[in-house]
Amino acid sequence: MTLAILIAISLMWLPVALLFLGYGEAKGTGAICAFVGICVVLGAFINVIQGDAFTAGLLFAHGLLYCTVAFALLAGLESMHSVGNVSLTVAIVSFIYMMMYYHVKGSNYFTLACAGYTVLTLEVWLNAYGKLSGKILAWSLIIWVPIGLYIPAFLLLAGKPLPF
């Protein structure tokens, strides 16, 4: 389930990045954010039911952030501070997962992925407070789609090992 969710998340990250680069519009981008956020939260519930509460925690945090981004875009919020505050919390959760993947699970690749998620969510927080350019955030999202989403999802779906 988690691998399919990673692919679904890319359907949000790229449109949000393109929106920050001046392509697209807020309501359409907000819609895909809502759909992806709901899918991620539902996927987290499925992971819990299947006995994988570890992965579910990370999915819940990110899925709820995506729902918050969706609301902000669909409602046309003028201040993104609330999104930034949620994103800061998700950055903390992602950092904890990074440490757990390294020290507990022993997965170097998912340690790297969670490090990237931590940086991205810190960038969202900084952007929401006007401390980081939307273009920098956009390019970070674009770069991280293959590294943090496609590589682990498609390699593991194909039955191949992660690069490291």
Phi and psi in radians as a Rosetta constraint file:
Dihedral C 1 N 2 CA 2 C 2 CIRCULARHARMONIC -1.061 0.35
Dihedral N 2 CA 2 C 2 N 3 CIRCULARHARMONIC -0.657 0.35
Dihedral C 2 N 3 CA 3 C 3 CIRCULARHARMONIC -1.131 0.35
Dihedral N 3 CA 3 C 3 N 4 CIRCULARHARMONIC -0.718 0.35
Dihedral C 3 N 4 CA 4 C 4 CIRCULARHARMONIC -1.132 0.35
Dihedral N 4 CA 4 C 4 N 5 CIRCULARHARMONIC -0.620 0.35
Dihedral C 4 N 5 CA 5 C 5 CIRCULARHARMONIC -1.133 0.35
Dihedral N 5 CA 5 C 5 N 6 CIRCULARHARMONIC -0.673 0.35
Dihedral C 5 N 6 CA 6 C 6 CIRCULARHARMONIC -1.035 0.35
Dihedral N 6 CA 6 C 6 N 7 CIRCULARHARMONIC -0.705 0.35
Dihedral C 6 N 7 CA 7 C 7 CIRCULARHARMONIC -1.145 0.35
Dihedral N 7 CA 7 C 7 N 8 CIRCULARHARMONIC -0.748 0.35
Dihedral C 7 N 8 CA 8 C 8 CIRCULARHARMONIC -1.062 0.35
Dihedral N 8 CA 8 C 8 N 9 CIRCULARHARMONIC -0.684 0.35
Dihedral C 8 N 9 CA 9 C 9 CIRCULARHARMONIC -1.054 0.35
Dihedral N 9 CA 9 C 9 N 10 CIRCULARHARMONIC -0.609 0.35
Dihedral C 9 N 10 CA 10 C 10 CIRCULARHARMONIC -1.086 0.35
Dihedral N 10 CA 10 C 10 N 11 CIRCULARHARMONIC -0.471 0.35
Dihedral C 10 N 11 CA 11 C 11 CIRCULARHARMONIC -1.199 0.35
Dihedral N 11 CA 11 C 11 N 12 CIRCULARHARMONIC -0.265 0.35
Dihedral C 11 N 12 CA 12 C 12 CIRCULARHARMONIC -1.724 0.35
Dihedral N 12 CA 12 C 12 N 13 CIRCULARHARMONIC -0.801 0.35
Dihedral C 12 N 13 CA 13 C 13 CIRCULARHARMONIC -1.034 0.35
Dihedral N 13 CA 13 C 13 N 14 CIRCULARHARMONIC -0.804 0.35
Dihedral C 13 N 14 CA 14 C 14 CIRCULARHARMONIC -1.134 0.35
Dihedral N 14 CA 14 C 14 N 15 CIRCULARHARMONIC -0.821 0.35
Dihedral C 14 N 15 CA 15 C 15 CIRCULARHARMONIC -1.070 0.35
Dihedral N 15 CA 15 C 15 N 16 CIRCULARHARMONIC -0.647 0.35
Dihedral C 15 N 16 CA 16 C 16 CIRCULARHARMONIC -1.133 0.35
Dihedral N 16 CA 16 C 16 N 17 CIRCULARHARMONIC -0.751 0.35
Dihedral C 16 N 17 CA 17 C 17 CIRCULARHARMONIC -1.047 0.35
Dihedral N 17 CA 17 C 17 N 18 CIRCULARHARMONIC -0.796 0.35
Dihedral C 17 N 18 CA 18 C 18 CIRCULARHARMONIC -1.119 0.35
Dihedral N 18 CA 18 C 18 N 19 CIRCULARHARMONIC -0.625 0.35
Dihedral C 18 N 19 CA 19 C 19 CIRCULARHARMONIC -1.072 0.35
Dihedral N 19 CA 19 C 19 N 20 CIRCULARHARMONIC -0.761 0.35
Dihedral C 19 N 20 CA 20 C 20 CIRCULARHARMONIC -1.136 0.35
Dihedral N 20 CA 20 C 20 N 21 CIRCULARHARMONIC -0.422 0.35
Dihedral C 20 N 21 CA 21 C 21 CIRCULARHARMONIC -1.569 0.35
Dihedral N 21 CA 21 C 21 N 22 CIRCULARHARMONIC 0.022 0.35
Dihedral C 21 N 22 CA 22 C 22 CIRCULARHARMONIC 1.699 0.35
Dihedral N 22 CA 22 C 22 N 23 CIRCULARHARMONIC 0.191 0.35
Dihedral C 22 N 23 CA 23 C 23 CIRCULARHARMONIC -1.974 0.35
Dihedral N 23 CA 23 C 23 N 24 CIRCULARHARMONIC 2.282 0.35
Dihedral C 23 N 24 CA 24 C 24 CIRCULARHARMONIC 1.731 0.35
Dihedral N 24 CA 24 C 24 N 25 CIRCULARHARMONIC -3.120 0.35
Dihedral C 24 N 25 CA 25 C 25 CIRCULARHARMONIC -2.416 0.35
Dihedral N 25 CA 25 C 25 N 26 CIRCULARHARMONIC 2.799 0.35
Dihedral C 25 N 26 CA 26 C 26 CIRCULARHARMONIC -1.112 0.35
Dihedral N 26 CA 26 C 26 N 27 CIRCULARHARMONIC -0.772 0.35
Dihedral C 26 N 27 CA 27 C 27 CIRCULARHARMONIC -1.209 0.35
Dihedral N 27 CA 27 C 27 N 28 CIRCULARHARMONIC -0.737 0.35
Dihedral C 27 N 28 CA 28 C 28 CIRCULARHARMONIC -1.118 0.35
Dihedral N 28 CA 28 C 28 N 29 CIRCULARHARMONIC -0.715 0.35
Dihedral C 28 N 29 CA 29 C 29 CIRCULARHARMONIC -1.172 0.35
Dihedral N 29 CA 29 C 29 N 30 CIRCULARHARMONIC -0.676 0.35
Dihedral C 29 N 30 CA 30 C 30 CIRCULARHARMONIC -1.075 0.35
Dihedral N 30 CA 30 C 30 N 31 CIRCULARHARMONIC -0.633 0.35
Dihedral C 30 N 31 CA 31 C 31 CIRCULARHARMONIC -1.107 0.35
Dihedral N 31 CA 31 C 31 N 32 CIRCULARHARMONIC -0.834 0.35
Dihedral C 31 N 32 CA 32 C 32 CIRCULARHARMONIC -1.158 0.35
Dihedral N 32 CA 32 C 32 N 33 CIRCULARHARMONIC -0.590 0.35
Dihedral C 32 N 33 CA 33 C 33 CIRCULARHARMONIC -1.062 0.35
Dihedral N 33 CA 33 C 33 N 34 CIRCULARHARMONIC -0.720 0.35
Dihedral C 33 N 34 CA 34 C 34 CIRCULARHARMONIC -1.140 0.35
Dihedral N 34 CA 34 C 34 N 35 CIRCULARHARMONIC -0.827 0.35
Dihedral C 34 N 35 CA 35 C 35 CIRCULARHARMONIC -1.061 0.35
Dihedral N 35 CA 35 C 35 N 36 CIRCULARHARMONIC -0.788 0.35
Dihedral C 35 N 36 CA 36 C 36 CIRCULARHARMONIC -1.174 0.35
Dihedral N 36 CA 36 C 36 N 37 CIRCULARHARMONIC -0.756 0.35
Dihedral C 36 N 37 CA 37 C 37 CIRCULARHARMONIC -1.008 0.35
Dihedral N 37 CA 37 C 37 N 38 CIRCULARHARMONIC -0.777 0.35
Dihedral C 37 N 38 CA 38 C 38 CIRCULARHARMONIC -1.118 0.35
Dihedral N 38 CA 38 C 38 N 39 CIRCULARHARMONIC -0.770 0.35
Dihedral C 38 N 39 CA 39 C 39 CIRCULARHARMONIC -1.058 0.35
Dihedral N 39 CA 39 C 39 N 40 CIRCULARHARMONIC -0.730 0.35
Dihedral C 39 N 40 CA 40 C 40 CIRCULARHARMONIC -1.159 0.35
Dihedral N 40 CA 40 C 40 N 41 CIRCULARHARMONIC -0.756 0.35
Dihedral C 40 N 41 CA 41 C 41 CIRCULARHARMONIC -1.129 0.35
Dihedral N 41 CA 41 C 41 N 42 CIRCULARHARMONIC -0.767 0.35
Dihedral C 41 N 42 CA 42 C 42 CIRCULARHARMONIC -1.090 0.35
Dihedral N 42 CA 42 C 42 N 43 CIRCULARHARMONIC -0.714 0.35
Dihedral C 42 N 43 CA 43 C 43 CIRCULARHARMONIC -1.072 0.35
Dihedral N 43 CA 43 C 43 N 44 CIRCULARHARMONIC -0.639 0.35
Dihedral C 43 N 44 CA 44 C 44 CIRCULARHARMONIC -1.105 0.35
Dihedral N 44 CA 44 C 44 N 45 CIRCULARHARMONIC -0.747 0.35
Dihedral C 44 N 45 CA 45 C 45 CIRCULARHARMONIC -1.062 0.35
Dihedral N 45 CA 45 C 45 N 46 CIRCULARHARMONIC -0.737 0.35
Dihedral C 45 N 46 CA 46 C 46 CIRCULARHARMONIC -1.093 0.35
Dihedral N 46 CA 46 C 46 N 47 CIRCULARHARMONIC -0.735 0.35
Dihedral C 46 N 47 CA 47 C 47 CIRCULARHARMONIC -1.049 0.35
Dihedral N 47 CA 47 C 47 N 48 CIRCULARHARMONIC -0.707 0.35
Dihedral C 47 N 48 CA 48 C 48 CIRCULARHARMONIC -1.084 0.35
Dihedral N 48 CA 48 C 48 N 49 CIRCULARHARMONIC -0.811 0.35
Dihedral C 48 N 49 CA 49 C 49 CIRCULARHARMONIC -1.052 0.35
Dihedral N 49 CA 49 C 49 N 50 CIRCULARHARMONIC -0.629 0.35
Dihedral C 49 N 50 CA 50 C 50 CIRCULARHARMONIC -1.435 0.35
Dihedral N 50 CA 50 C 50 N 51 CIRCULARHARMONIC 0.040 0.35
Dihedral C 50 N 51 CA 51 C 51 CIRCULARHARMONIC 1.585 0.35
Dihedral N 51 CA 51 C 51 N 52 CIRCULARHARMONIC 0.233 0.35
Dihedral C 51 N 52 CA 52 C 52 CIRCULARHARMONIC -1.947 0.35
Dihedral N 52 CA 52 C 52 N 53 CIRCULARHARMONIC 1.185 0.35
Dihedral C 52 N 53 CA 53 C 53 CIRCULARHARMONIC -1.167 0.35
Dihedral N 53 CA 53 C 53 N 54 CIRCULARHARMONIC -0.466 0.35
Dihedral C 53 N 54 CA 54 C 54 CIRCULARHARMONIC -1.031 0.35
Dihedral N 54 CA 54 C 54 N 55 CIRCULARHARMONIC -0.976 0.35
Dihedral C 54 N 55 CA 55 C 55 CIRCULARHARMONIC -1.168 0.35
Dihedral N 55 CA 55 C 55 N 56 CIRCULARHARMONIC -0.626 0.35
Dihedral C 55 N 56 CA 56 C 56 CIRCULARHARMONIC -1.014 0.35
Dihedral N 56 CA 56 C 56 N 57 CIRCULARHARMONIC -0.674 0.35
Dihedral C 56 N 57 CA 57 C 57 CIRCULARHARMONIC -1.031 0.35
Dihedral N 57 CA 57 C 57 N 58 CIRCULARHARMONIC -0.783 0.35
Dihedral C 57 N 58 CA 58 C 58 CIRCULARHARMONIC -1.159 0.35
Dihedral N 58 CA 58 C 58 N 59 CIRCULARHARMONIC -0.702 0.35
Dihedral C 58 N 59 CA 59 C 59 CIRCULARHARMONIC -1.139 0.35
Dihedral N 59 CA 59 C 59 N 60 CIRCULARHARMONIC -0.740 0.35
Dihedral C 59 N 60 CA 60 C 60 CIRCULARHARMONIC -1.011 0.35
Dihedral N 60 CA 60 C 60 N 61 CIRCULARHARMONIC -0.834 0.35
Dihedral C 60 N 61 CA 61 C 61 CIRCULARHARMONIC -1.027 0.35
Dihedral N 61 CA 61 C 61 N 62 CIRCULARHARMONIC -0.847 0.35
Dihedral C 61 N 62 CA 62 C 62 CIRCULARHARMONIC -1.253 0.35
Dihedral N 62 CA 62 C 62 N 63 CIRCULARHARMONIC -0.692 0.35
Dihedral C 62 N 63 CA 63 C 63 CIRCULARHARMONIC -1.069 0.35
Dihedral N 63 CA 63 C 63 N 64 CIRCULARHARMONIC -0.717 0.35
Dihedral C 63 N 64 CA 64 C 64 CIRCULARHARMONIC -1.208 0.35
Dihedral N 64 CA 64 C 64 N 65 CIRCULARHARMONIC -0.599 0.35
Dihedral C 64 N 65 CA 65 C 65 CIRCULARHARMONIC -1.076 0.35
Dihedral N 65 CA 65 C 65 N 66 CIRCULARHARMONIC -0.764 0.35
Dihedral C 65 N 66 CA 66 C 66 CIRCULARHARMONIC -1.097 0.35
Dihedral N 66 CA 66 C 66 N 67 CIRCULARHARMONIC -0.664 0.35
Dihedral C 66 N 67 CA 67 C 67 CIRCULARHARMONIC -1.134 0.35
Dihedral N 67 CA 67 C 67 N 68 CIRCULARHARMONIC -0.642 0.35
Dihedral C 67 N 68 CA 68 C 68 CIRCULARHARMONIC -1.160 0.35
Dihedral N 68 CA 68 C 68 N 69 CIRCULARHARMONIC -0.744 0.35
Dihedral C 68 N 69 CA 69 C 69 CIRCULARHARMONIC -1.068 0.35
Dihedral N 69 CA 69 C 69 N 70 CIRCULARHARMONIC -0.750 0.35
Dihedral C 69 N 70 CA 70 C 70 CIRCULARHARMONIC -1.022 0.35
Dihedral N 70 CA 70 C 70 N 71 CIRCULARHARMONIC -0.840 0.35
Dihedral C 70 N 71 CA 71 C 71 CIRCULARHARMONIC -1.037 0.35
Dihedral N 71 CA 71 C 71 N 72 CIRCULARHARMONIC -0.793 0.35
Dihedral C 71 N 72 CA 72 C 72 CIRCULARHARMONIC -1.043 0.35
Dihedral N 72 CA 72 C 72 N 73 CIRCULARHARMONIC -0.745 0.35
Dihedral C 72 N 73 CA 73 C 73 CIRCULARHARMONIC -1.258 0.35
Dihedral N 73 CA 73 C 73 N 74 CIRCULARHARMONIC -0.743 0.35
Dihedral C 73 N 74 CA 74 C 74 CIRCULARHARMONIC -1.221 0.35
Dihedral N 74 CA 74 C 74 N 75 CIRCULARHARMONIC -0.626 0.35
Dihedral C 74 N 75 CA 75 C 75 CIRCULARHARMONIC -1.477 0.35
Dihedral N 75 CA 75 C 75 N 76 CIRCULARHARMONIC -0.213 0.35
Dihedral C 75 N 76 CA 76 C 76 CIRCULARHARMONIC 1.208 0.35
Dihedral N 76 CA 76 C 76 N 77 CIRCULARHARMONIC 0.664 0.35
Dihedral C 76 N 77 CA 77 C 77 CIRCULARHARMONIC -0.991 0.35
Dihedral N 77 CA 77 C 77 N 78 CIRCULARHARMONIC 2.361 0.35
Dihedral C 77 N 78 CA 78 C 78 CIRCULARHARMONIC -1.376 0.35
Dihedral N 78 CA 78 C 78 N 79 CIRCULARHARMONIC -0.642 0.35
Dihedral C 78 N 79 CA 79 C 79 CIRCULARHARMONIC -1.819 0.35
Dihedral N 79 CA 79 C 79 N 80 CIRCULARHARMONIC 2.260 0.35
Dihedral C 79 N 80 CA 80 C 80 CIRCULARHARMONIC -1.715 0.35
Dihedral N 80 CA 80 C 80 N 81 CIRCULARHARMONIC 0.259 0.35
Dihedral C 80 N 81 CA 81 C 81 CIRCULARHARMONIC -1.019 0.35
Dihedral N 81 CA 81 C 81 N 82 CIRCULARHARMONIC -0.693 0.35
Dihedral C 81 N 82 CA 82 C 82 CIRCULARHARMONIC -1.090 0.35
Dihedral N 82 CA 82 C 82 N 83 CIRCULARHARMONIC -0.738 0.35
Dihedral C 82 N 83 CA 83 C 83 CIRCULARHARMONIC -1.073 0.35
Dihedral N 83 CA 83 C 83 N 84 CIRCULARHARMONIC -0.762 0.35
Dihedral C 83 N 84 CA 84 C 84 CIRCULARHARMONIC -1.048 0.35
Dihedral N 84 CA 84 C 84 N 85 CIRCULARHARMONIC -0.717 0.35
Dihedral C 84 N 85 CA 85 C 85 CIRCULARHARMONIC -1.144 0.35
Dihedral N 85 CA 85 C 85 N 86 CIRCULARHARMONIC -0.726 0.35
Dihedral C 85 N 86 CA 86 C 86 CIRCULARHARMONIC -1.122 0.35
Dihedral N 86 CA 86 C 86 N 87 CIRCULARHARMONIC -0.733 0.35
Dihedral C 86 N 87 CA 87 C 87 CIRCULARHARMONIC -1.107 0.35
Dihedral N 87 CA 87 C 87 N 88 CIRCULARHARMONIC -0.666 0.35
Dihedral C 87 N 88 CA 88 C 88 CIRCULARHARMONIC -1.073 0.35
Dihedral N 88 CA 88 C 88 N 89 CIRCULARHARMONIC -0.724 0.35
Dihedral C 88 N 89 CA 89 C 89 CIRCULARHARMONIC -1.108 0.35
Dihedral N 89 CA 89 C 89 N 90 CIRCULARHARMONIC -0.724 0.35
Dihedral C 89 N 90 CA 90 C 90 CIRCULARHARMONIC -1.157 0.35
Dihedral N 90 CA 90 C 90 N 91 CIRCULARHARMONIC -0.587 0.35
Dihedral C 90 N 91 CA 91 C 91 CIRCULARHARMONIC -1.078 0.35
Dihedral N 91 CA 91 C 91 N 92 CIRCULARHARMONIC -0.730 0.35
Dihedral C 91 N 92 CA 92 C 92 CIRCULARHARMONIC -1.110 0.35
Dihedral N 92 CA 92 C 92 N 93 CIRCULARHARMONIC -0.792 0.35
Dihedral C 92 N 93 CA 93 C 93 CIRCULARHARMONIC -1.070 0.35
Dihedral N 93 CA 93 C 93 N 94 CIRCULARHARMONIC -0.776 0.35
Dihedral C 93 N 94 CA 94 C 94 CIRCULARHARMONIC -1.098 0.35
Dihedral N 94 CA 94 C 94 N 95 CIRCULARHARMONIC -0.665 0.35
Dihedral C 94 N 95 CA 95 C 95 CIRCULARHARMONIC -1.111 0.35
Dihedral N 95 CA 95 C 95 N 96 CIRCULARHARMONIC -0.756 0.35
Dihedral C 95 N 96 CA 96 C 96 CIRCULARHARMONIC -1.077 0.35
Dihedral N 96 CA 96 C 96 N 97 CIRCULARHARMONIC -0.743 0.35
Dihedral C 96 N 97 CA 97 C 97 CIRCULARHARMONIC -1.108 0.35
Dihedral N 97 CA 97 C 97 N 98 CIRCULARHARMONIC -0.657 0.35
Dihedral C 97 N 98 CA 98 C 98 CIRCULARHARMONIC -1.009 0.35
Dihedral N 98 CA 98 C 98 N 99 CIRCULARHARMONIC -0.819 0.35
Dihedral C 98 N 99 CA 99 C 99 CIRCULARHARMONIC -1.134 0.35
Dihedral N 99 CA 99 C 99 N 100 CIRCULARHARMONIC -0.690 0.35
Dihedral C 99 N 100 CA 100 C 100 CIRCULARHARMONIC -1.214 0.35
Dihedral N 100 CA 100 C 100 N 101 CIRCULARHARMONIC -0.695 0.35
Dihedral C 100 N 101 CA 101 C 101 CIRCULARHARMONIC -1.095 0.35
Dihedral N 101 CA 101 C 101 N 102 CIRCULARHARMONIC -0.606 0.35
Dihedral C 101 N 102 CA 102 C 102 CIRCULARHARMONIC -1.340 0.35
Dihedral N 102 CA 102 C 102 N 103 CIRCULARHARMONIC -0.896 0.35
Dihedral C 102 N 103 CA 103 C 103 CIRCULARHARMONIC -1.516 0.35
Dihedral N 103 CA 103 C 103 N 104 CIRCULARHARMONIC -0.503 0.35
Dihedral C 103 N 104 CA 104 C 104 CIRCULARHARMONIC -1.834 0.35
Dihedral N 104 CA 104 C 104 N 105 CIRCULARHARMONIC -0.901 0.35
Dihedral C 104 N 105 CA 105 C 105 CIRCULARHARMONIC -1.477 0.35
Dihedral N 105 CA 105 C 105 N 106 CIRCULARHARMONIC -0.413 0.35
Dihedral C 105 N 106 CA 106 C 106 CIRCULARHARMONIC 1.207 0.35
Dihedral N 106 CA 106 C 106 N 107 CIRCULARHARMONIC 0.512 0.35
Dihedral C 106 N 107 CA 107 C 107 CIRCULARHARMONIC -1.850 0.35
Dihedral N 107 CA 107 C 107 N 108 CIRCULARHARMONIC 1.796 0.35
Dihedral C 107 N 108 CA 108 C 108 CIRCULARHARMONIC -1.118 0.35
Dihedral N 108 CA 108 C 108 N 109 CIRCULARHARMONIC -0.666 0.35
Dihedral C 108 N 109 CA 109 C 109 CIRCULARHARMONIC -1.185 0.35
Dihedral N 109 CA 109 C 109 N 110 CIRCULARHARMONIC -0.766 0.35
Dihedral C 109 N 110 CA 110 C 110 CIRCULARHARMONIC -1.257 0.35
Dihedral N 110 CA 110 C 110 N 111 CIRCULARHARMONIC -0.406 0.35
Dihedral C 110 N 111 CA 111 C 111 CIRCULARHARMONIC -1.096 0.35
Dihedral N 111 CA 111 C 111 N 112 CIRCULARHARMONIC -0.826 0.35
Dihedral C 111 N 112 CA 112 C 112 CIRCULARHARMONIC -1.067 0.35
Dihedral N 112 CA 112 C 112 N 113 CIRCULARHARMONIC -0.787 0.35
Dihedral C 112 N 113 CA 113 C 113 CIRCULARHARMONIC -1.035 0.35
Dihedral N 113 CA 113 C 113 N 114 CIRCULARHARMONIC -0.793 0.35
Dihedral C 113 N 114 CA 114 C 114 CIRCULARHARMONIC -1.190 0.35
Dihedral N 114 CA 114 C 114 N 115 CIRCULARHARMONIC -0.545 0.35
Dihedral C 114 N 115 CA 115 C 115 CIRCULARHARMONIC -1.089 0.35
Dihedral N 115 CA 115 C 115 N 116 CIRCULARHARMONIC -0.742 0.35
Dihedral C 115 N 116 CA 116 C 116 CIRCULARHARMONIC -1.117 0.35
Dihedral N 116 CA 116 C 116 N 117 CIRCULARHARMONIC -0.736 0.35
Dihedral C 116 N 117 CA 117 C 117 CIRCULARHARMONIC -1.094 0.35
Dihedral N 117 CA 117 C 117 N 118 CIRCULARHARMONIC -0.648 0.35
Dihedral C 117 N 118 CA 118 C 118 CIRCULARHARMONIC -1.087 0.35
Dihedral N 118 CA 118 C 118 N 119 CIRCULARHARMONIC -0.829 0.35
Dihedral C 118 N 119 CA 119 C 119 CIRCULARHARMONIC -1.096 0.35
Dihedral N 119 CA 119 C 119 N 120 CIRCULARHARMONIC -0.792 0.35
Dihedral C 119 N 120 CA 120 C 120 CIRCULARHARMONIC -1.048 0.35
Dihedral N 120 CA 120 C 120 N 121 CIRCULARHARMONIC -0.785 0.35
Dihedral C 120 N 121 CA 121 C 121 CIRCULARHARMONIC -1.249 0.35
Dihedral N 121 CA 121 C 121 N 122 CIRCULARHARMONIC -0.521 0.35
Dihedral C 121 N 122 CA 122 C 122 CIRCULARHARMONIC -1.150 0.35
Dihedral N 122 CA 122 C 122 N 123 CIRCULARHARMONIC -0.666 0.35
Dihedral C 122 N 123 CA 123 C 123 CIRCULARHARMONIC -1.129 0.35
Dihedral N 123 CA 123 C 123 N 124 CIRCULARHARMONIC -0.689 0.35
Dihedral C 123 N 124 CA 124 C 124 CIRCULARHARMONIC -1.070 0.35
Dihedral N 124 CA 124 C 124 N 125 CIRCULARHARMONIC -0.773 0.35
Dihedral C 124 N 125 CA 125 C 125 CIRCULARHARMONIC -1.039 0.35
Dihedral N 125 CA 125 C 125 N 126 CIRCULARHARMONIC -0.850 0.35
Dihedral C 125 N 126 CA 126 C 126 CIRCULARHARMONIC -1.095 0.35
Dihedral N 126 CA 126 C 126 N 127 CIRCULARHARMONIC -0.700 0.35
Dihedral C 126 N 127 CA 127 C 127 CIRCULARHARMONIC -1.127 0.35
Dihedral N 127 CA 127 C 127 N 128 CIRCULARHARMONIC -0.705 0.35
Dihedral C 127 N 128 CA 128 C 128 CIRCULARHARMONIC -1.094 0.35
Dihedral N 128 CA 128 C 128 N 129 CIRCULARHARMONIC -0.475 0.35
Dihedral C 128 N 129 CA 129 C 129 CIRCULARHARMONIC -1.754 0.35
Dihedral N 129 CA 129 C 129 N 130 CIRCULARHARMONIC 0.220 0.35
Dihedral C 129 N 130 CA 130 C 130 CIRCULARHARMONIC 1.263 0.35
Dihedral N 130 CA 130 C 130 N 131 CIRCULARHARMONIC 0.351 0.35
Dihedral C 130 N 131 CA 131 C 131 CIRCULARHARMONIC -1.767 0.35
Dihedral N 131 CA 131 C 131 N 132 CIRCULARHARMONIC -0.066 0.35
Dihedral C 131 N 132 CA 132 C 132 CIRCULARHARMONIC -2.533 0.35
Dihedral N 132 CA 132 C 132 N 133 CIRCULARHARMONIC 2.376 0.35
Dihedral C 132 N 133 CA 133 C 133 CIRCULARHARMONIC -1.107 0.35
Dihedral N 133 CA 133 C 133 N 134 CIRCULARHARMONIC 2.475 0.35
Dihedral C 133 N 134 CA 134 C 134 CIRCULARHARMONIC -1.095 0.35
Dihedral N 134 CA 134 C 134 N 135 CIRCULARHARMONIC -0.514 0.35
Dihedral C 134 N 135 CA 135 C 135 CIRCULARHARMONIC -1.186 0.35
Dihedral N 135 CA 135 C 135 N 136 CIRCULARHARMONIC -0.685 0.35
Dihedral C 135 N 136 CA 136 C 136 CIRCULARHARMONIC -1.123 0.35
Dihedral N 136 CA 136 C 136 N 137 CIRCULARHARMONIC -0.778 0.35
Dihedral C 136 N 137 CA 137 C 137 CIRCULARHARMONIC -1.058 0.35
Dihedral N 137 CA 137 C 137 N 138 CIRCULARHARMONIC -0.753 0.35
Dihedral C 137 N 138 CA 138 C 138 CIRCULARHARMONIC -1.026 0.35
Dihedral N 138 CA 138 C 138 N 139 CIRCULARHARMONIC -0.852 0.35
Dihedral C 138 N 139 CA 139 C 139 CIRCULARHARMONIC -1.183 0.35
Dihedral N 139 CA 139 C 139 N 140 CIRCULARHARMONIC -0.571 0.35
Dihedral C 139 N 140 CA 140 C 140 CIRCULARHARMONIC -1.092 0.35
Dihedral N 140 CA 140 C 140 N 141 CIRCULARHARMONIC -0.766 0.35
Dihedral C 140 N 141 CA 141 C 141 CIRCULARHARMONIC -1.080 0.35
Dihedral N 141 CA 141 C 141 N 142 CIRCULARHARMONIC -0.805 0.35
Dihedral C 141 N 142 CA 142 C 142 CIRCULARHARMONIC -1.065 0.35
Dihedral N 142 CA 142 C 142 N 143 CIRCULARHARMONIC -0.766 0.35
Dihedral C 142 N 143 CA 143 C 143 CIRCULARHARMONIC -1.166 0.35
Dihedral N 143 CA 143 C 143 N 144 CIRCULARHARMONIC -0.647 0.35
Dihedral C 143 N 144 CA 144 C 144 CIRCULARHARMONIC -1.429 0.35
Dihedral N 144 CA 144 C 144 N 145 CIRCULARHARMONIC -0.278 0.35
Dihedral C 144 N 145 CA 145 C 145 CIRCULARHARMONIC -0.990 0.35
Dihedral N 145 CA 145 C 145 N 146 CIRCULARHARMONIC -0.929 0.35
Dihedral C 145 N 146 CA 146 C 146 CIRCULARHARMONIC -1.191 0.35
Dihedral N 146 CA 146 C 146 N 147 CIRCULARHARMONIC -0.691 0.35
Dihedral C 146 N 147 CA 147 C 147 CIRCULARHARMONIC -1.238 0.35
Dihedral N 147 CA 147 C 147 N 148 CIRCULARHARMONIC -0.822 0.35
Dihedral C 147 N 148 CA 148 C 148 CIRCULARHARMONIC -1.656 0.35
Dihedral N 148 CA 148 C 148 N 149 CIRCULARHARMONIC -0.226 0.35
Dihedral C 148 N 149 CA 149 C 149 CIRCULARHARMONIC -2.141 0.35
Dihedral N 149 CA 149 C 149 N 150 CIRCULARHARMONIC -1.058 0.35
Dihedral C 149 N 150 CA 150 C 150 CIRCULARHARMONIC -1.186 0.35
Dihedral N 150 CA 150 C 150 N 151 CIRCULARHARMONIC -0.820 0.35
Dihedral C 150 N 151 CA 151 C 151 CIRCULARHARMONIC -1.037 0.35
Dihedral N 151 CA 151 C 151 N 152 CIRCULARHARMONIC -0.933 0.35
Dihedral C 151 N 152 CA 152 C 152 CIRCULARHARMONIC -1.146 0.35
Dihedral N 152 CA 152 C 152 N 153 CIRCULARHARMONIC -0.688 0.35
Dihedral C 152 N 153 CA 153 C 153 CIRCULARHARMONIC -1.132 0.35
Dihedral N 153 CA 153 C 153 N 154 CIRCULARHARMONIC -0.937 0.35
Dihedral C 153 N 154 CA 154 C 154 CIRCULARHARMONIC -1.285 0.35
Dihedral N 154 CA 154 C 154 N 155 CIRCULARHARMONIC -0.623 0.35
Dihedral C 154 N 155 CA 155 C 155 CIRCULARHARMONIC -1.106 0.35
Dihedral N 155 CA 155 C 155 N 156 CIRCULARHARMONIC -0.842 0.35
Dihedral C 155 N 156 CA 156 C 156 CIRCULARHARMONIC -1.214 0.35
Dihedral N 156 CA 156 C 156 N 157 CIRCULARHARMONIC -0.611 0.35
Dihedral C 156 N 157 CA 157 C 157 CIRCULARHARMONIC -1.108 0.35
Dihedral N 157 CA 157 C 157 N 158 CIRCULARHARMONIC -0.573 0.35
Dihedral C 157 N 158 CA 158 C 158 CIRCULARHARMONIC -1.450 0.35
Dihedral N 158 CA 158 C 158 N 159 CIRCULARHARMONIC 0.015 0.35
Dihedral C 158 N 159 CA 159 C 159 CIRCULARHARMONIC 1.359 0.35
Dihedral N 159 CA 159 C 159 N 160 CIRCULARHARMONIC 0.303 0.35
Dihedral C 159 N 160 CA 160 C 160 CIRCULARHARMONIC -1.702 0.35
Dihedral N 160 CA 160 C 160 N 161 CIRCULARHARMONIC 2.706 0.35
Dihedral C 160 N 161 CA 161 C 161 CIRCULARHARMONIC -1.367 0.35
Dihedral N 161 CA 161 C 161 N 162 CIRCULARHARMONIC 2.765 0.35
Dihedral C 161 N 162 CA 162 C 162 CIRCULARHARMONIC -1.212 0.35
Dihedral N 162 CA 162 C 162 N 163 CIRCULARHARMONIC 2.705 0.35
Dihedral C 162 N 163 CA 163 C 163 CIRCULARHARMONIC -0.995 0.35
Dihedral N 163 CA 163 C 163 N 164 CIRCULARHARMONIC -0.568 0.35
